[in-house]
Amino acid sequence: MNWYCIQTEWRKEHIAKVNMEQLSIQTYLPVYVRIIRHARKSTPTVKPVFPGYLFAAIHDDVQFSQVKRTQGVKSLVSASGAPIPVHPAVIAQIKATEDANGYVQINQGRFQEGDLVDIQEGTLRGLQGLFQCSLDDQRALLLVHFLGNLQRVKVSLNDIECHIA
């Protein structure tokens, strides 16, 4: 049995997963919780870590043909017409980042308190700050020298990178 990466139809990862499991094919769809903020309301939403893809443990050529015909599946990730196996350590590494509820922690441990970071996107782009803490899985609190004072600002974790001297 080898793990393979399956490309799904647009936003059909869950449908492909359910249909393959009905065929007794083991699947793995890594997901994370994203907090959607709109109109002063925060809504947790489950999203795939790799939109449009999931992993499947396939035993033989019969299962390859079953997978290709499964509703929600677009194709197997291939090179020169042959599906490319995914090393089991890759699957294990992704699973190791899951919390107790099975959600992948994308930004966990990426920054440490006191790290110098560069703001790459947003209105504060180009500024540097000291990482204070993660507010949730998507936002961080930084200490930034701005307008002559030290300011605490909230930024998206996706908008910052560690400063490289």
VEXKENU-285872 format. One record per residue (C-alpha): residue in one letter; y negated, x, z negated. Coordinates in Angstrom, 1 decimal, padded with zeros to 4 digits. Example, Ala and Ser with C-alpha at 12.3 -4.5 7.8 and 13.67 -1.06 7.14 Angstrom:
<lonu->a, y->004.5, x->012.3, z->-007.8>
<lonu->s, y->001.1, x->013.7, z->-007.1>
***
This chain:
<lonu->m, y->000.0, x->000.0, z->000.0>
<lonu->n, y->-003.4, x->001.3, z->001.0>
<lonu->w, y->-006.9, x->-000.1, z->000.4>
<lonu->y, y->-009.0, x->-000.9, z->003.4>
<lonu->c, y->-012.6, x->-002.1, z->003.9>
<lonu->i, y->-012.9, x->-005.5, z->005.5>
<lonu->q, y->-016.1, x->-006.6, z->007.3>
<lonu->t, y->-016.7, x->-010.3, z->006.7>
<lonu->e, y->-018.7, x->-012.9, z->008.5>
<lonu->w, y->-022.3, x->-013.2, z->007.3>
<lonu->r, y->-022.3, x->-014.4, z->003.7>
<lonu->k, y->-018.6, x->-015.3, z->003.8>
<lonu->e, y->-017.3, x->-012.6, z->001.4>
<lonu->h, y->-016.0, x->-015.1, z->-001.1>
<lonu->i, y->-014.4, x->-017.3, z->001.6>
<lonu->a, y->-012.6, x->-014.3, z->003.1>
<lonu->k, y->-011.5, x->-013.2, z->-000.4>
<lonu->v, y->-010.0, x->-016.6, z->-001.3>
<lonu->n, y->-008.3, x->-017.0, z->002.1>
<lonu->m, y->-006.7, x->-013.5, z->001.8>
<lonu->e, y->-005.5, x->-014.2, z->-001.7>
<lonu->q, y->-003.8, x->-017.3, z->-000.5>
<lonu->l, y->-001.9, x->-015.0, z->001.8>
<lonu->s, y->-000.9, x->-012.9, z->-001.2>
<lonu->i, y->-003.1, x->-010.1, z->-000.2>
<lonu->q, y->-004.8, x->-008.3, z->-003.1>
<lonu->t, y->-008.5, x->-008.1, z->-002.7>
<lonu->y, y->-011.5, x->-006.6, z->-004.5>
<lonu->l, y->-015.0, x->-007.9, z->-004.1>
<lonu->p, y->-017.4, x->-005.9, z->-006.3>
<lonu->v, y->-020.3, x->-008.1, z->-007.5>
<lonu->y, y->-023.3, x->-007.7, z->-009.7>
<lonu->v, y->-025.7, x->-010.1, z->-011.4>
<lonu->r, y->-029.2, x->-010.1, z->-010.0>
<lonu->i, y->-032.0, x->-011.9, z->-011.9>
<lonu->i, y->-034.1, x->-014.0, z->-009.4>
<lonu->r, y->-037.6, x->-014.6, z->-010.7>
<lonu->h, y->-039.6, x->-017.5, z->-009.2>
<lonu->a, y->-042.3, x->-019.7, z->-010.6>
<lonu->r, y->-041.9, x->-018.3, z->-014.2>
<lonu->k, y->-038.2, x->-019.1, z->-014.1>
<lonu->s, y->-035.4, x->-016.5, z->-014.2>
<lonu->t, y->-032.1, x->-017.3, z->-012.7>
<lonu->p, y->-029.0, x->-015.0, z->-012.8>
<lonu->t, y->-027.3, x->-014.9, z->-009.4>
<lonu->v, y->-024.0, x->-013.2, z->-008.6>
<lonu->k, y->-024.3, x->-011.0, z->-005.4>
<lonu->p, y->-021.9, x->-008.7, z->-003.7>
<lonu->v, y->-022.5, x->-005.0, z->-004.2>
<lonu->f, y->-021.7, x->-004.4, z->-000.5>
<lonu->p, y->-023.0, x->-007.5, z->001.4>
<lonu->g, y->-020.7, x->-008.3, z->004.3>
<lonu->y, y->-017.7, x->-006.3, z->003.0>
<lonu->l, y->-014.8, x->-006.5, z->000.6>
<lonu->f, y->-011.7, x->-004.4, z->000.0>
<lonu->a, y->-008.1, x->-005.4, z->000.6>
<lonu->a, y->-004.8, x->-003.7, z->-000.4>
<lonu->i, y->-002.7, x->-004.0, z->002.8>
<lonu->h, y->001.0, x->-003.1, z->002.9>
<lonu->d, y->002.0, x->-003.1, z->006.6>
<lonu->d, y->001.1, x->-004.0, z->010.2>
<lonu->v, y->002.0, x->-007.7, z->009.6>
<lonu->q, y->-000.7, x->-008.0, z->007.0>
<lonu->f, y->-003.2, x->-006.3, z->009.3>
<lonu->s, y->-002.7, x->-009.1, z->011.8>
<lonu->q, y->-002.9, x->-011.7, z->009.1>
<lonu->v, y->-006.2, x->-010.3, z->007.8>
<lonu->k, y->-007.7, x->-010.2, z->011.3>
<lonu->r, y->-007.0, x->-013.9, z->011.7>
<lonu->t, y->-008.2, x->-014.9, z->008.2>
<lonu->q, y->-011.2, x->-017.3, z->008.1>
<lonu->g, y->-014.3, x->-015.4, z->007.0>
<lonu->v, y->-013.0, x->-012.0, z->008.2>
<lonu->k, y->-014.9, x->-010.4, z->011.1>
<lonu->s, y->-012.9, x->-007.1, z->011.4>
<lonu->l, y->-011.3, x->-004.2, z->009.6>
<lonu->v, y->-013.5, x->-001.1, z->009.3>
<lonu->s, y->-011.9, x->001.2, z->011.9>
<lonu->a, y->-012.2, x->004.4, z->013.9>
<lonu->s, y->-010.7, x->004.9, z->017.3>
<lonu->g, y->-009.0, x->001.5, z->016.9>
<lonu->a, y->-007.2, x->002.3, z->013.7>
<lonu->p, y->-008.2, x->000.9, z->010.3>
<lonu->i, y->-009.6, x->003.6, z->007.9>
<lonu->p, y->-007.9, x->003.7, z->004.5>
<lonu->v, y->-010.2, x->003.8, z->001.4>
<lonu->h, y->-009.0, x->006.4, z->-001.2>
<lonu->p, y->-007.9, x->004.6, z->-004.4>
<lonu->a, y->-010.2, x->006.8, z->-006.4>
<lonu->v, y->-013.2, x->005.0, z->-004.7>
<lonu->i, y->-012.0, x->001.6, z->-005.9>
<lonu->a, y->-011.3, x->003.0, z->-009.4>
<lonu->q, y->-014.8, x->004.5, z->-009.5>
<lonu->i, y->-016.4, x->001.2, z->-008.6>
<lonu->k, y->-014.3, x->-000.7, z->-011.1>
<lonu->a, y->-015.2, x->001.9, z->-013.8>
<lonu->t, y->-018.9, x->000.7, z->-013.6>
<lonu->e, y->-018.0, x->-002.9, z->-014.4>
<lonu->d, y->-019.0, x->-004.5, z->-017.6>
<lonu->a, y->-016.7, x->-006.7, z->-019.8>
<lonu->n, y->-017.4, x->-009.7, z->-017.4>
<lonu->g, y->-016.4, x->-007.8, z->-014.3>
<lonu->y, y->-019.9, x->-007.3, z->-013.0>
<lonu->v, y->-020.8, x->-003.9, z->-011.6>
<lonu->q, y->-023.7, x->-002.2, z->-013.4>
<lonu->i, y->-025.7, x->-000.8, z->-010.5>
<lonu->n, y->-028.5, x->001.0, z->-012.3>
<lonu->q, y->-026.8, x->001.7, z->-015.6>
<lonu->g, y->-027.3, x->005.3, z->-016.8>
<lonu->r, y->-029.3, x->006.3, z->-013.7>
<lonu->f, y->-032.3, x->007.4, z->-015.8>
<lonu->q, y->-032.7, x->008.7, z->-019.3>
<lonu->e, y->-035.6, x->008.2, z->-021.7>
<lonu->g, y->-038.3, x->010.8, z->-020.9>
<lonu->d, y->-037.2, x->011.5, z->-017.3>
<lonu->l, y->-040.1, x->012.2, z->-015.0>
<lonu->v, y->-039.9, x->009.7, z->-012.1>
<lonu->d, y->-041.7, x->009.2, z->-008.8>
<lonu->i, y->-042.7, x->005.6, z->-007.9>
<lonu->q, y->-041.6, x->005.2, z->-004.2>
<lonu->e, y->-042.6, x->001.6, z->-003.5>
<lonu->g, y->-045.0, x->-001.1, z->-004.6>
<lonu->t, y->-048.6, x->-001.0, z->-005.6>
<lonu->l, y->-048.2, x->002.1, z->-007.7>
<lonu->r, y->-046.5, x->004.1, z->-004.9>
<lonu->g, y->-047.2, x->007.8, z->-005.2>
<lonu->l, y->-047.7, x->007.9, z->-008.9>
<lonu->q, y->-045.4, x->009.6, z->-011.4>
<lonu->g, y->-044.4, x->008.3, z->-014.8>
<lonu->l, y->-042.1, x->008.9, z->-017.7>
<lonu->f, y->-039.1, x->006.6, z->-017.9>
<lonu->q, y->-039.1, x->004.7, z->-021.2>
<lonu->c, y->-036.2, x->002.2, z->-020.9>
<lonu->s, y->-034.4, x->-000.3, z->-018.7>
<lonu->l, y->-035.6, x->-003.8, z->-019.3>
<lonu->d, y->-032.6, x->-005.3, z->-017.5>
<lonu->d, y->-030.5, x->-004.4, z->-014.6>
<lonu->q, y->-033.4, x->-004.5, z->-012.2>
<lonu->r, y->-036.6, x->-003.4, z->-014.0>
<lonu->a, y->-037.8, x->-000.4, z->-016.0>
<lonu->l, y->-040.6, x->000.3, z->-018.3>
<lonu->l, y->-042.6, x->003.5, z->-017.4>
<lonu->l, y->-045.5, x->005.3, z->-019.1>
<lonu->v, y->-048.0, x->006.1, z->-016.3>
<lonu->h, y->-051.3, x->007.9, z->-016.4>
<lonu->f, y->-053.5, x->005.4, z->-014.6>
<lonu->l, y->-057.3, x->004.8, z->-014.6>
<lonu->g, y->-057.8, x->007.5, z->-017.2>
<lonu->n, y->-055.3, x->006.1, z->-019.7>
<lonu->l, y->-051.6, x->006.0, z->-020.4>
<lonu->q, y->-050.3, x->002.6, z->-019.3>
<lonu->r, y->-047.0, x->001.0, z->-019.8>
<lonu->v, y->-045.9, x->-000.6, z->-016.5>
<lonu->k, y->-042.9, x->-002.5, z->-015.4>
<lonu->v, y->-041.4, x->-001.5, z->-012.1>
<lonu->s, y->-038.2, x->-002.3, z->-010.1>
<lonu->l, y->-035.5, x->000.3, z->-010.7>
<lonu->n, y->-035.0, x->000.3, z->-007.0>
<lonu->d, y->-038.6, x->001.5, z->-006.5>
<lonu->i, y->-038.3, x->004.8, z->-008.6>
<lonu->e, y->-036.5, x->008.1, z->-008.1>
<lonu->c, y->-036.1, x->011.1, z->-010.4>
<lonu->h, y->-038.8, x->013.7, z->-009.7>
<lonu->i, y->-037.5, x->016.8, z->-008.0>
<lonu->a, y->-039.6, x->019.8, z->-008.8>
***
